[in-house]
């Protein structure tokens, strides 16, 4: 399935400002599907 920023209601400019390494480190600590999905999107967009 392909997600767009509009589908996920994520501001693309703000997304680019995220510290990707920190998010990838923290994502597994939260039992949240949304945070894990966000980490997966970051991995794909590197």
QUIPE-V285552 format. One line per field, one symbol per residue. burial: b if it has 24 or more other C-alpha atoms within 12 Angstrom, else e. A space follows every 50 residues. Layout:
BEGIN
burial->???
END
This chain:
BEGIN
burial->eeeeeeeeeeeeeeeeeeeeeeeeeeeeeeeeeeeeebbebbeeee
END
